[in-house]
Amino acid sequence: MRRPSLIVSTLLVALCCAPICALLLSGLSASMSSSAELLTEEASRLIPLLGRSAHVVIIALVVGFGIGGPVGYLCGRTDLLGRRLLLGLALPLALLPPFVNVTAWLALFGMQSGLYSPFVAGLVHGISVAPLIWLIIALTTASLDRSIHDASRLEG
């Protein structure tokens, strides 16, 4: 007998994935019907654009985990002074969508500031996602059993 929570979670995952699957299937059917169009000059721009997006995502992940990881671990596992204040400040920042942070950076430095380069865009997105990573790591490490951590520290 299946549990109701498993059925409900499966339905929620299916509802979330349905639009993405429909989009992928429509894209595949369109590309199969017009395979000659894929070889044109316009379609050849897709690979550099995907590479640039991957570059931005990798930089954002490195910066986000580089900032949020250590701070989250310190807030979750140590008796850091002002830990509750830091977690309270991180919560509103984590709730902001990244485009709000990017808009604020553009307002601060102007349109000609180089924010459109992949490195700077990844840096800004990494800084905007760092509080979310910080909260996830802090709350996860705070809920872990401290005796296991202390035992592993004693064992070397």
BAMI-103123 format. One line per field, with one value per residue: residue number from 1; x, y, z of N, C-alpha, C in turn; residue in three letters. Coordinates in Angstrom, 3 decimals, padded with zeros to 6 digits, always signed. Each point is the difference from the previous one (the first is absolute). Last residue first. Layout:
% residues N
k = [NUM/...]
n_u = [X/...]
n_v = [Y/...]
n_w = [Z/...]
ca_u = [X/...]
ca_v = [Y/...]
ca_w = [Z/...]
c_u = [X/...]
c_v = [Y/...]
c_w = [Z/...]
r = [ALA/...]
***
This chain:
% residues 156
k = [156/155/154/153/152/151/150/149/148/147/146/145/144/143/142/141/140/139/138/137/136/135/134/133/132/131/130/129/128/127/126/125/124/123/122/121/120/119/118/117/116/115/114/113/112/111/110/109/108/107/106/105/104/103/102/101/100/99/98/97/96/95/94/93/92/91/90/89/88/87/86/85/84/83/82/81/80/79/78/77/76/75/74/73/72/71/70/69/68/67/66/65/64/63/62/61/60/59/58/57/56/55/54/53/52/51/50/49/48/47/46/45/44/43/42/41/40/39/38/37/36/35/34/33/32/31/30/29/28/27/26/25/24/23/22/21/20/19/18/17/16/15/14/13/12/11/10/9/8/7/6/5/4/3/2/1]
n_u = [+040.293/-002.385/-002.797/-003.167/-003.988/-003.393/-002.743/-003.583/-003.849/-002.933/-003.309/-004.222/-003.106/-002.246/+002.151/+001.663/-003.021/-001.099/+003.220/+000.491/-003.169/+000.313/+003.239/-000.863/-002.491/+002.211/+002.696/-001.206/+001.104/+004.550/+001.171/-001.120/+002.956/+003.903/-000.340/+000.057/+004.191/+002.543/-001.285/-001.213/-002.430/+000.495/+002.682/-001.067/-003.584/-004.511/-000.360/+000.613/-003.559/-003.942/+000.339/-000.280/-004.299/-002.306/+000.946/-002.208/-004.303/-000.545/+000.073/-003.738/-001.364/+000.053/+003.948/+001.263/-002.155/+001.782/+004.215/+000.560/-000.686/+003.501/+003.508/-000.712/+000.652/+004.442/+003.361/+004.227/+001.139/+000.783/-000.288/-001.589/-002.864/+001.783/+003.937/-000.526/-001.505/+003.144/+002.799/-002.068/-001.307/+003.101/+001.617/-003.362/-001.608/+002.977/+000.421/-003.637/-000.472/+002.684/-001.506/-003.444/+001.092/+001.664/-003.047/-002.164/+002.322/-000.060/-003.768/-000.086/+002.536/-002.107/-003.491/+000.271/-000.782/-004.160/-000.556/+001.749/-001.548/-001.634/-004.226/-003.783/-001.207/-002.946/-005.128/-003.233/+001.511/+000.030/-004.036/-001.310/+002.085/-001.580/-003.874/+000.538/+001.589/-003.112/-002.793/+001.796/-000.016/-004.045/-001.152/+001.838/-002.024/-003.538/+001.227/+001.399/-003.344/-002.063/+002.190/-000.483/-003.869/-000.035/+002.293/-002.051/-003.310/+001.383/-000.367/-000.069]
n_v = [+011.848/-001.053/+003.156/+002.398/-002.186/-000.030/+003.840/+000.416/-002.417/+001.724/+003.408/-000.209/+002.825/+004.032/+004.103/+000.260/+001.293/+004.576/+002.837/-000.214/+002.237/+004.730/+001.923/+000.186/+003.605/+004.201/+000.852/+001.576/+004.213/+000.466/-002.063/+002.207/+003.310/-001.489/-001.426/+003.309/+001.710/-002.477/+000.097/+004.799/+004.153/+003.817/+004.283/+004.880/+003.168/+001.073/+001.469/-000.189/-000.774/-001.956/-004.467/-003.278/-001.221/-003.109/-004.504/-002.127/-001.564/-004.078/-004.311/-000.865/-000.169/-001.823/-000.457/+003.667/+000.545/-002.703/+000.770/+002.325/-002.379/-002.820/+002.073/+000.900/-003.470/-000.868/+002.429/-001.786/-005.312/-005.141/-004.507/-002.630/+002.329/+004.093/-000.529/-001.858/+002.833/+002.806/-001.939/-000.646/+003.661/+002.157/-002.556/-001.828/+002.839/+000.785/-003.338/-000.520/+003.074/-000.620/-003.093/+001.373/+002.630/-002.246/-002.229/+002.525/+000.745/-003.428/-000.348/+002.785/-001.303/-003.155/+001.373/+002.031/-001.950/+000.322/+003.302/-000.815/-004.663/-004.641/-001.640/-000.362/-004.001/-003.161/-000.186/-002.935/-001.427/+003.148/+000.901/-003.020/+000.412/+003.307/-000.918/-002.638/+002.143/+002.401/-002.439/-001.341/+003.108/+000.688/-003.312/-000.691/+001.065/-002.857/-004.249/-000.295/-000.250/-004.197/-003.061/+000.568/-001.765/-004.588/-001.425/+000.604/-003.129/-005.242/-005.312/-005.582]
n_w = [+014.900/+004.272/+002.264/-002.569/-001.103/+003.247/+000.342/-003.030/+000.959/+003.239/-000.950/-003.582/-003.501/-001.644/-001.296/-004.458/-003.407/-000.392/-002.029/-004.728/-002.654/-000.217/-002.862/-004.591/-001.479/-000.380/-003.981/-004.585/-002.087/-001.330/-004.014/-004.010/-001.497/-002.186/-004.475/-003.291/-001.189/-003.125/-004.634/-002.111/+000.338/+003.034/-000.491/-000.093/-002.056/+001.476/+005.303/+005.046/+003.306/-001.797/-001.381/+003.338/+001.407/-002.604/+000.746/+003.563/-000.781/-002.297/+002.321/+003.835/+005.261/+004.462/+002.737/+002.724/+004.223/+003.547/+002.397/+004.167/+004.035/+001.386/+002.325/+004.551/+003.060/+001.404/+002.995/+002.186/+000.026/+000.756/-003.314/-003.806/-003.403/-001.970/-002.586/-004.289/-003.410/-002.034/-003.346/-004.324/-003.038/-003.070/-003.598/-002.847/-003.376/-003.649/-003.274/-002.963/-003.559/-003.826/-003.162/-002.940/-003.800/-003.767/-002.785/-003.280/-003.999/-003.205/-002.779/-003.725/-003.832/-002.896/-003.066/-004.491/-004.343/-002.382/-003.356/-004.370/-002.221/+000.373/+001.690/-002.933/-002.244/+002.011/+001.321/+001.872/+004.277/+003.502/+002.271/+003.309/+004.188/+002.949/+002.480/+003.847/+003.921/+002.581/+002.881/+004.142/+003.485/+002.397/+003.350/+004.598/+004.256/+001.363/+001.614/+004.454/+003.242/+000.736/+002.798/+004.624/+002.015/+000.970/+003.810/+004.182/+001.582/+000.317/-001.409/+000.021]
ca_u = [+001.061/+000.653/+000.850/+001.103/+000.932/+000.665/+000.998/+001.064/+000.709/+000.848/+001.328/+000.347/+000.769/-000.877/-000.495/+001.051/+000.282/-001.103/-000.077/+001.095/-000.182/-001.100/+000.383/+000.903/-000.827/-000.813/+000.762/-000.474/-001.434/-000.219/+000.528/-000.971/-001.204/+000.339/+000.082/-001.373/-000.682/+000.609/-000.377/+000.996/-000.475/-000.783/+000.573/+000.960/+001.279/-000.119/-000.326/+001.198/+001.136/-000.308/+000.004/+001.401/+000.614/-000.508/+000.696/+001.377/-000.089/-000.058/+001.298/+000.413/-000.007/-001.335/-000.247/+000.832/-000.587/-001.316/+000.097/+000.313/-001.132/-001.051/+000.414/-000.129/-001.431/-000.455/-000.906/-000.650/+000.432/-000.678/+000.787/+000.727/-000.709/-001.256/+000.319/+000.566/-001.065/-000.808/+000.689/+000.381/-001.057/-000.429/+001.189/+000.435/-001.073/-000.083/+001.251/+000.060/-000.983/+000.549/+001.134/-000.519/-000.620/+001.082/+000.664/-000.897/+000.037/+001.284/-000.064/-000.906/+000.690/+001.082/-000.508/+000.249/+001.367/-000.006/-000.701/+000.866/+000.160/+001.336/+000.977/+000.097/+000.846/+001.405/+000.781/-000.674/-000.009/+001.347/+000.283/-000.795/+000.553/+001.260/-000.335/-000.573/+001.052/+000.855/-000.755/-000.027/+001.357/+000.263/-000.816/+000.799/+001.113/-000.539/-000.519/+001.162/+000.588/-000.861/+000.174/+001.280/-000.121/-000.853/+000.749/+001.002/-000.571/-000.350/+000.801/-000.839]
ca_v = [+000.539/-001.121/-000.700/+000.882/-000.029/-001.309/-000.017/+000.918/-000.647/-001.046/+000.507/-000.423/-001.236/-001.113/+000.172/-000.382/-001.429/-000.739/+000.289/-000.691/-001.451/-000.462/+000.217/-001.116/-001.196/-000.122/-000.411/-001.318/+000.043/+000.788/-000.760/-001.055/+000.634/+000.523/-001.139/-000.487/+000.905/-000.099/-001.237/-001.028/-000.945/-001.052/-001.311/-000.408/-000.178/-000.962/+000.523/+000.227/+000.478/+001.355/+000.883/+000.195/+000.894/+001.346/+000.464/+000.333/+001.214/+001.144/+000.504/-000.672/+000.859/+000.032/-001.256/-000.026/+000.855/-000.441/-000.795/+000.875/+000.893/-000.799/-000.315/+001.228/+000.193/-001.012/+000.640/+001.162/+001.269/+001.014/+000.642/-000.919/-001.203/+000.321/+000.686/-000.993/-000.885/+000.786/+000.195/-001.249/-000.553/+000.948/+000.534/-000.969/-000.229/+001.175/+000.089/-001.087/+000.281/+001.073/-000.564/-000.881/+000.826/+000.754/-000.953/-000.233/+001.204/+000.030/-000.999/+000.523/+001.005/-000.614/-000.633/+000.892/-000.237/-001.107/+000.405/+000.867/+001.373/+000.196/-000.080/+001.316/+000.821/-000.264/+000.992/+000.355/-001.135/-000.159/+001.094/-000.227/-001.124/+000.413/+000.875/-000.791/-000.790/+000.918/+000.428/-001.115/-000.122/+001.071/-000.068/-000.402/+000.934/+001.305/-000.112/-000.042/+001.336/+000.875/-000.395/+000.551/+001.451/+000.274/-000.371/+001.042/+001.160/+001.094/+001.214/+001.185]
ca_w = [-000.851/-000.668/+000.960/+000.320/-001.132/-000.031/+001.068/-000.383/-001.107/+000.577/+000.339/+001.352/+000.101/+000.350/+001.370/+000.946/-000.108/+000.611/+001.435/+000.686/-000.147/+000.855/+001.388/+000.309/-000.048/+001.220/+001.185/+000.424/+000.302/+001.215/+001.128/+000.294/+000.564/+001.320/+000.916/+000.161/+000.933/+001.322/+000.693/-000.282/-000.997/+000.643/-000.271/+001.022/-000.684/-001.091/-001.325/-000.806/+000.779/+000.463/-001.173/-000.393/+000.979/-000.273/-001.208/+000.357/+000.812/-000.904/-000.462/-001.238/-001.185/-000.589/-000.702/-001.205/-001.046/-000.461/-001.227/-001.135/-000.223/-000.634/-001.366/-000.779/-000.245/-000.957/-000.946/+000.591/-000.561/+000.817/+001.045/+000.857/+000.393/+000.702/+001.257/+000.918/+000.442/+000.945/+001.285/+000.651/+000.838/+001.041/+000.669/+000.998/+000.966/+000.890/+000.763/+000.974/+001.050/+000.841/+000.754/+001.053/+001.045/+000.638/+000.896/+001.129/+000.837/+000.691/+001.064/+001.029/+000.825/+000.783/+001.211/+001.139/+000.468/+000.957/+001.217/+000.794/-000.458/-000.541/+001.080/+000.627/-000.857/+000.295/-000.748/-001.245/-000.911/-000.551/-000.937/-001.203/-000.754/-000.605/-001.129/-001.085/-000.635/-000.748/-001.181/-000.944/-000.541/-000.982/-001.216/-001.159/-000.204/-000.380/-001.364/-000.891/-000.030/-000.800/-001.398/-000.459/-000.130/-001.159/-001.193/-000.230/-000.715/+000.899/-000.118/+000.000]
c_u = [-000.399/+001.127/+000.761/+000.976/+001.184/+000.985/+000.767/+001.112/+001.176/+000.777/+000.920/+001.444/+000.340/+000.734/-000.875/-000.442/+001.048/+000.220/-001.097/-000.076/+001.078/-000.191/-001.077/+000.400/+000.830/-000.911/-000.846/+000.706/-000.546/-001.482/-000.201/+000.464/-001.046/-001.235/+000.305/-000.034/-001.448/-000.742/+000.579/-000.349/+001.050/-000.494/-000.755/+000.640/+001.087/+001.328/+000.031/-000.273/+001.183/+001.187/-000.301/+000.099/+001.464/+000.596/-000.445/+000.779/+001.401/-000.154/-000.089/+001.299/+000.369/-000.081/-001.355/-000.231/+000.821/-000.634/-001.366/+000.040/+000.224/-001.242/-001.053/+000.386/-000.251/-001.471/-000.552/-000.860/-000.784/+000.488/-000.873/+000.779/+000.719/-000.693/-001.262/+000.328/+000.500/-001.153/-000.821/+000.703/+000.389/-000.973/-000.338/+001.250/+000.396/-001.054/-000.057/+001.251/+000.008/-000.958/+000.609/+001.129/-000.475/-000.546/+001.137/+000.616/-000.904/+000.123/+001.298/-000.147/-000.877/+000.795/+001.122/-000.406/+000.377/+001.401/+000.034/-000.652/+000.871/+000.251/+001.419/+001.045/+000.207/+000.938/+001.483/+000.811/-000.623/+000.065/+001.376/+000.252/-000.780/+000.629/+001.268/-000.369/-000.530/+001.118/+000.830/-000.737/+000.053/+001.386/+000.265/-000.780/+000.778/+001.106/-000.569/-000.458/+001.217/+000.565/-000.850/+000.274/+001.309/-000.114/-000.802/+000.833/+001.037/-000.560/-000.489/+000.878]
c_v = [-000.035/+000.466/-001.147/-000.666/+000.920/-000.079/-001.318/-000.002/+000.867/-000.739/-001.084/+000.411/-000.300/-001.333/-001.165/+000.190/-000.428/-001.510/-000.819/+000.232/-000.751/-001.510/-000.518/+000.047/-001.239/-001.232/-000.047/-000.478/-001.349/+000.012/+000.721/-000.871/-001.055/+000.600/+000.425/-001.207/-000.433/+000.868/-000.099/-001.259/-001.025/-001.038/-001.131/-001.348/-000.547/-000.288/-001.073/+000.525/+000.376/+000.597/+001.437/+000.916/+000.257/+001.009/+001.409/+000.530/+000.445/+001.316/+001.220/+000.612/-000.812/+000.894/-000.002/-001.270/+000.020/+000.951/-000.368/-000.765/+000.961/+000.842/-000.820/-000.244/+001.256/+000.180/-000.950/+000.693/+001.142/+001.383/+000.972/+000.654/-000.846/-001.239/+000.336/+000.637/-001.052/-000.848/+000.775/+000.200/-001.246/-000.666/+000.982/+000.475/-000.986/-000.226/+001.161/+000.083/-001.089/+000.320/+001.052/-000.568/-000.869/+000.845/+000.679/-000.971/-000.151/+001.204/-000.047/-000.975/+000.597/+001.047/-000.554/-000.645/+000.937/-000.271/-001.093/+000.430/+000.791/+001.434/+000.284/+000.011/+001.384/+000.811/-000.167/+000.989/+000.371/-001.192/-000.173/+001.097/-000.260/-001.103/+000.492/+000.864/-000.820/-000.742/+000.943/+000.373/-001.121/-000.105/+001.144/+000.007/-000.324/+001.010/+001.333/-000.080/+000.063/+001.417/+000.870/-000.384/+000.600/+001.502/+000.296/-000.298/+001.074/+001.170/+001.056/+001.240]
c_w = [-001.411/-000.919/-000.647/+000.978/+000.225/-001.155/+000.016/+001.047/-000.439/-001.090/+000.558/+000.304/+001.452/+000.109/+000.429/+001.448/+001.012/-000.072/+000.665/+001.502/+000.764/-000.070/+000.943/+001.465/+000.334/+000.024/+001.281/+001.269/+000.459/+000.362/+001.319/+001.166/+000.353/+000.682/+001.417/+000.939/+000.210/+001.015/+001.411/+000.792/-000.393/-000.999/+000.664/-000.267/+000.928/-000.681/-001.068/-001.400/-000.888/+000.752/+000.399/-001.221/-000.335/+000.972/-000.363/-001.195/+000.415/+000.756/-000.916/-000.519/-001.235/-001.241/-000.694/-000.812/-001.279/-001.017/-000.557/-001.320/-001.153/-000.280/-000.736/-001.452/-000.838/-000.352/-001.047/-001.066/+000.631/-000.407/+000.790/+001.136/+001.033/+000.519/+000.794/+001.345/+000.973/+000.534/+001.025/+001.338/+000.765/+000.965/+001.105/+000.729/+001.083/+001.079/+000.990/+000.862/+001.069/+001.148/+000.920/+000.846/+001.161/+001.152/+000.757/+000.996/+001.224/+000.917/+000.791/+001.160/+001.094/+000.780/+000.878/+001.320/+001.149/+000.543/+001.065/+001.310/+000.963/-000.466/-000.488/+001.122/+000.605/-000.883/+000.303/-000.824/-001.337/-000.942/-000.619/-001.023/-001.271/-000.822/-000.695/-001.196/-001.169/-000.725/-000.868/-001.276/-001.030/-000.629/-000.975/-001.309/-001.267/-000.264/-000.486/-001.448/-000.915/-000.093/-000.918/-001.451/-000.510/-000.238/-001.260/-001.232/-000.289/-000.795/+000.970/+000.000]
r = [GLY/GLU/LEU/ARG/SER/ALA/ASP/HIS/ILE/SER/ARG/ASP/LEU/SER/ALA/THR/THR/LEU/ALA/ILE/ILE/LEU/TRP/ILE/LEU/PRO/ALA/VAL/SER/ILE/GLY/HIS/VAL/LEU/GLY/ALA/VAL/PHE/PRO/SER/TYR/LEU/GLY/SER/GLN/MET/GLY/PHE/LEU/ALA/LEU/TRP/ALA/THR/VAL/ASN/VAL/PHE/PRO/PRO/LEU/LEU/ALA/LEU/PRO/LEU/ALA/LEU/GLY/LEU/LEU/LEU/ARG/ARG/GLY/LEU/LEU/ASP/THR/ARG/GLY/CYS/LEU/TYR/GLY/VAL/PRO/GLY/GLY/ILE/GLY/PHE/GLY/VAL/VAL/LEU/ALA/ILE/ILE/VAL/VAL/HIS/ALA/SER/ARG/GLY/LEU/LEU/PRO/ILE/LEU/ARG/SER/ALA/GLU/GLU/THR/LEU/LEU/GLU/ALA/SER/SER/SER/MET/SER/ALA/SER/LEU/GLY/SER/LEU/LEU/LEU/ALA/CYS/ILE/PRO/ALA/CYS/CYS/LEU/ALA/VAL/LEU/LEU/THR/SER/VAL/ILE/LEU/SER/PRO/ARG/ARG/MET]
***
